[in-house]
Amino acid sequence: PRLLALPAAAFFALASLSLLWSRDLDAGANLLAFFLLPFAALVALVARAELAPWLPKALAWTAIGLASVFAAIGLWQEATEDLFFYSPQLEVSNAYSPFFRVTSLFTDPSLYGRHIVLGFAVLLVLLLTGRINLYLAAGVGALLFAGLYFSYSQTSMASLFAVAFVVTLVAGDREARRAVAAATAIFVVAAAGFILVGARDESLRDVTSGRWTRVERTADVAREAPILGVGLGAQPEVSQELAEQNGARTARFVSHTTPLTVAAELGIVGLAIYGLLLAAALRMILLLRERDVALGLSLGAVLLALFVH
């Protein structure tokens, strides 16, 4: 539908054209070749495929099943403290921290946590729409949460909280909404207390595990070229240049915040198109929900989890 096709095409076109002025041509070319082009082809293919009646159920069980496998492997790694794949930074962190972060079949705990949350989101929707047995959902949910816990991923926990909050408000009954409202109030107060207590002894950079520094550096890049940005893939390198730390690893300067990355690399124009793309996706999900409640809510929950993460 044009509602989704036009902003998607506009965003893809601007990102591709930005290679003409990108300040890191190699990184931009890699992003285009290995991410944007394949996903554009995938979108075009899926948009033209027929939605078979059995497909939504198969997708739901695939998402939950994969998340369960990942969680089970993560719990095994926690018990044995034996990781399959990991970065050198994680190895050092696990050696010197009081807790052991697991990665399951991924190289990073946050990537692992994200996939657990995606399965959890679908499971929660099926539970609230009465599509799954309560005891089965409780058992699978316990497995997923246990696996997620040992990732110690703050972003994954925040994504799960956002999904549980929104899905319960949309699909839950009055008692469920009251419970989630009370839990939210407790969570907000506890989080505010944690930040205030932590801020007494640590800087905002330390309290946010270094994320605030990445945000500031990415905002500097956005101010550098506000209209059309510094070009696809160039944000980390330009952040490094502005910080005058040319000897450091470029990976330390990746923003890890998608709207900020879009603003830095594609400017205000790209950010506006990105906003339209999100709005169009949300509108499509609302239209789908009128036809299939569980499928629409599941896709909406997954989109929310990815966006927050």
NORUR-V942786 format. One record per backbone hydrogen bond with DSSP energy under -1.0 kcal/mol. CO is the residue of the C=O (numbers start at 0). NH is the residue of the N-H. Records with the same first field share a line. If there is no record, write none. Layout:
CO: NH + NH
This chain:
0: 3 + 4
1: 5
3: 7
4: 8
5: 9
6: 10
7: 11
8: 12
9: 13
10: 14
11: 15
12: 16
13: 17
15: 18
16: 19
17: 20
23: 27
24: 28
25: 29
26: 30
27: 31
28: 32
29: 33
30: 34 + 35
31: 36
34: 38
35: 39
36: 40
37: 41
38: 42
39: 43
40: 44
41: 45
42: 46
49: 51
51: 54
53: 57
54: 58
55: 59
56: 60
57: 61
58: 62
59: 63
60: 64
61: 65
62: 66
63: 67
64: 68
65: 69
66: 70
67: 71
68: 72
69: 73
70: 74
71: 75
72: 76
73: 77
74: 78
75: 79
76: 80
86: 90
87: 91
88: 92
89: 93
90: 94
91: 95
92: 96
102: 105
107: 111
108: 112
109: 113
110: 114
111: 115
112: 116
113: 117
114: 118
115: 119
116: 120
117: 121
118: 122
119: 123
120: 124
121: 125
122: 126
123: 127
124: 128
125: 130
126: 129
132: 136
133: 137
134: 138
135: 139
136: 140
137: 141
138: 142
139: 143
140: 144
141: 145
142: 146
143: 147
144: 148
145: 149
147: 150
148: 151
149: 101
152: 156
153: 157
154: 158
155: 159
156: 160
157: 161
158: 162
159: 163
160: 164
161: 165
162: 166
163: 167
164: 168
165: 169
166: 170
167: 171
172: 176
173: 177
174: 178
175: 179
176: 180
177: 181
178: 182
179: 183
180: 184
181: 185
182: 186
183: 187
184: 188
185: 189
186: 190
187: 191
188: 192
189: 193
190: 194
191: 195
192: 196
193: 197
194: 198
197: 201
202: 206
203: 207
204: 209
205: 208
207: 210
209: 213
210: 214
211: 215
212: 216
213: 217
214: 218
215: 219
216: 220
217: 221
218: 222
220: 224
224: 228
225: 267
226: 268
229: 22
230: 233
233: 237
234: 238
235: 239
236: 240
237: 241
238: 242
239: 244
240: 243
244: 247
248: 251
249: 252
250: 253
256: 260
257: 261
258: 262
259: 263
260: 264
261: 265
263: 229
264: 230
265: 269
266: 270
267: 271
268: 272
269: 273
270: 274
271: 275
272: 276
273: 277
274: 278
275: 279
276: 280
277: 281
278: 282
279: 283
280: 284
281: 285
282: 286
283: 287
284: 288
287: 290 + 291
291: 295
292: 296
293: 297
294: 298
295: 299
296: 300
297: 301
298: 302
299: 303
300: 304
301: 305
302: 306
303: 307
304: 308
